[in-house]
Amino acid sequence: QVEKIMAFGFHICVDSFLYTFTILPIRFIWSVLLLILRACYWKKLSPQYQFHRRHTYQMIQVFLLYCVYQYVLAPISIGKFYHWIRGQAMIKLYVLIAIVEVFDRLMCSLGQDCLDSMYWNAVNRPKSSRMLISVAVVLMYTTCHTLLLFLHVATLNVAMNSADHALLTLFISGNFAEVKSTVFKKYNKAALFKMTASDVCERFKLALFLGLVLLLNMCQGMNQTQLIGYLRICAIVWCAELLADWIKHSFITKFNILQAKVYNEYELLMAGDFTGIGHEGVNLDHSHAVVKRIGFAQLPLVCVMLRFFREAIKYATINQNWPNLSFGGMVCVVSAIWFVMLAMKIALGSLLQRISMNKLKHAPEILVVPPSKAKKKKE
């Protein structure tokens, strides 16, 4: 049951992540076109071609992505940052990793609330000073969370390249330290759902970070033996994460006398959010409600991925792993990659929508009630 909801939530995170790369740019371009049309023909436009306040939200999101990537991450040298981390004492890195993990969870819970506040101000009070304050708050949040995740990936890169793998041992031991800090606490259904949602996001981030580190090292140049070694380390880290989750959830359900079917309720709750049931008045993407519920941070992860992709492309060009392309050829390659991602987004979104509707169709009506409201309803 745990792996079912983990797999379902993992693919929801992938769908939301692909949305930021594919659908959000389309909405941004459409919003800019509507704004230009409004400036030129503001009295002659039909309602479907009018610029609404909600279109401002997509424009602000792209603006935030550009600012954080261009002015925060781009000036940072990954090579210098790598050697700075490598030169630190092990105890400092252990404390640093613990701080990053704690603040990462805090930022995940804060981020979606900040974005919702910015959306509400953009729709209802776009000319108010609170609108500028909310944008500034989201910019500060995105910057801080992006730097935390960037530090996490850089530390993981050092751990995978260290000869004695001592830092890698710290990463793995952190999973089992989390088991120690959670299994002996009292949990109800709502608290267990929050922890499950956090585990879903952690799995996606770990998969993304391992992929980025592997891509960066492949572009820097490695032979087949080194590649097999990297894949072995990735498998060890991933299996340690799975084992820690299994131990944690099995003992929490045992000690708190929770049945395994509670994970079916969580799965139905996520399916209801993904299909938009109960969120019909929100003019955002279909996965917004479920992303907010599980606390998935798309914008910081996208910024980190773009920065490491840029670094990987730079090393691939230096080492001549890629053929020399003209500007037109590069545009064609980027366009082809974008269309592939768009096709993946549409296919995955349709599949998840169909799976979610099927789950809700064959589920008892009482299971659709959120865990936090089920207790109140009984009372």
Secondary structure, DSSP 4 states (H G I P E B T S, - for coil): -HHHHHHHHHHHHHHHHHHHHTHHHHHHHHHHHHHHHHHH-TTT--GGGSPPTTHHHHHHHHHHHHHHIIIIITTS-HHHHHHHHHTS-HHHHHHHHHHHHHHHHHHHHHHHHHHHHHHHHHHH-TTSHHHHHHHHHHHHHHHHHHHHHHHHHHHHHHHHH-SS-HHHHHHHHHHHHHHHHHTTS---HHHHHHHHHHHHHHHHHHHHHHHHHHHHHHHH---HHHHHHHHHHHHHHHHHHHHHHHHHHHHHHHHTT--TTHHHHHHHHHHHHHHTTT-TT--S-TTHHHHHHHT--HHHHHHHHHHHHHHHHHHHHHTT-S----HHHHHHHHHHHHHHHHHHHHHHHHHHHHHHHHHHHTS-GGGGS-HHHHHHHH-
